[in-house]
Amino acid sequence: MINVLFFARLKDQIGQAELSLDNEFAGKTVAELQQVLIVQGMVALQDRSIRIALNQNFCEPDAVIKGGDEIAFMPPVTGG
């Protein structure tokens, strides 16, 4: 299984904090996964400022997913 996590406003906009996917996405890039999720209706992921982490480390869009990985989508954080 591949676990996908959504944080902050993405969690609210998508309506869930977590999604479990079959290993069918193994071998694809995180950008390809992001595009599939957008097509499935998770349009909040279209924001180009979203950061992506693979196994708790920020990654580039061309990072390749393996079975058992955790992918997290998070908006930029602002503080004050």
N, C-alpha and C positions, 0 to 999 in steps of 0.2 A: 504494500500500500504506500501511497504517497500522500503525505499530509500537507494541506494548504491552509495557512492561517491568514486572517485579515485583522488589521489593527485599526484602532481609533475610528475616524469617520468612515473608513472603508467598511468596517464591521457593521456600522449602522446603515450605510447606504446599500450594502449587499444583503443585509438581513441575517447574517450568520457570522460566527467567529472562526469557524473551522469547516473544512471540507476534506473528506477522504476520497482519494481516487485510486483506481486500479493502476497497476504498474504499466499500463498501456502508454503512459507518458514518459517512461524510461527511454532515454536516448534522444529525447527532444530537448530543446533549450527552454529556459524559463520564459523567454520572449514568446516562443511558440505556445506554451501553456497559457500565458497571459492573453494572447490573441484568441485562443479557443474559449477561454472563460468570458471574454468580452462578447464573442459571437453568441454564447449561451445566455446573454442578458446581463452580465455583470459589468455594465457600462462604466461604473465608477472606476474601473481599472484602466480607462483610457487616459487618465491624467498622467502626463509625461513626468511629473515631479515625484511619482511614486518610487519608493526605494524597494528593492527586492533582496531578500536574504535567502541563502541556500544553506541549510544546516547551521543556522545562527551566525552566519558570516555574510556581510553584504557582498553581492556578486554583480557581475556584468550581465547584460541581457543574453549573451551567448553561452552562459554557463549551462552545462549539460546535466540533466536530471537522471538520477539512478533510482532503482527501486528502494524503497525505505526512506527516501529523502524527505526533508521538511522544507517547504517553500513558504516564506512569509512576505506578504505585501503590506507596506505601510506608507502612509503619507509623510511628508516632511513634518517634523515636530517644531513647533514654535514655543518659545518660553517668554517669561517676562518677569 
